Amino acid sequence: QVQLVESGGDLVQPGGSLRLSCAASGFTFVSYAMGWYRQAPGKERELVATISTTGAITNYADSVKGRFTISRDNGKNTVYLQMNNLKSEDTAVYYCFNIGLRHWGQGTQVTVSS
């Protein structure tokens, strides 16, 4: 079955960095565009970034442009989200998403606080 397992969430100070990983299984990873979403307490889930099947095309929410980088390793069936210069408003549960199959991971908590 399709599985997306996120990891890498943590408590980090403002200005810090984290790298999230999403390990995929149960489908042909190289055939699907992938995305990262996030949901903060009391807010709707929002798109953070997407990446095409080859990784050649990426898109970002305006709020994270220049700070976050999405990438993928098709040999390892893994998609990453490198987050730099983190801000308190980045605090949320981050979800990995298979765009074509519309399948979500379970999420990983990122908390940015001093």
N, C-alpha and C positions, 0 to 999 in steps of 0.2 A: 504494500500500500504506500501511497505518497506520504512522505515524512519530511518535515522541515524542522531542524533542531537548532535554535539560536543559543549562543553563548557569548560571554564577554562583558555582560552588563556588570556595573559596579557603582560604588559611591566614589565620586571624584570631585576635586575642588574646581571652582571656576577657573577657566584658562587651561585646564588639563586636557588630556587626550584619552581616548579609548578606541579599541578596535573590536567591533562586533563580528561574529562569524555565524554563518548559517549553513549547516551541513544538510545536504539534500539526498534523498534516496527514494526508490520506488518509481522513478520515471527517468526518461532520457534527458538528463540535466541540460545538455548542450542545445537542446531543441527549444528551450523556453526562456523568454525574457523573465527577469526577476526584479523584485522591488523590496524596498524597506519602507515600512509605515511606522508611525508612532501614535500613542494615545496617552495624553496627560490626564490627570485626575479631573473629572468633570467636563472634559472636552471630547469632541468627536475624534475618531481616528483620522489621521492625515498622512498624505503621501510625503515621504522624505526624499526618496531617490529611486530611479529605475535604471536598469542596464539591459542592453540587448543581448542576444544569444552569444555573440562573439565578444562582447564587451566594447565594441567600437563606438556605440552610441549610449550616452548617459544623459539623464535629466535630473534636475534637482529642484526642490522647493526653494523659493527665494530666500527663505529664512536660514537656509543652511549653505547656500552657494558660497564657495570660497573657503569653507570650513570643513565640510564633509566630502569624502570621496568614496564612491561605490566602485567595487571591482569584483571580478570573479575568476576562479581557477577551474576551468572545465575538466581538467585532469583530476581534480580533487572533489568535484561536485560541491563546491563551496562558493558562497557569495559573501563578500565582506563589506563592512561599512567603517571606514576610518573617520573618526570624529576628533577634530582638533579645536582648540580655543572654545571649549565647551562653556555654555552659559546656563544660568539657573533655569531659563525657559526651555532648555533642551531636556529637562527632567520628564521622563515618560517611560512607558513600556514600549519597547521597540519590537516590531514584528517583521518577520521575513514573509514574502508573498510570492507565490508562483502565479504570474499574471495570466497565463493561458489556462491553467487548471483551476484558477481562483481558489488556491489552497493556502491556508495560513499556518505559520508555526505557532508555538505556544507563547512566545514572547520572552524578552529578557529586560529586566529593570535597569534603567540608567538614572542615577540620581546625581545631580550637580549641586553641591552645597559646600559651604565653608564650615 
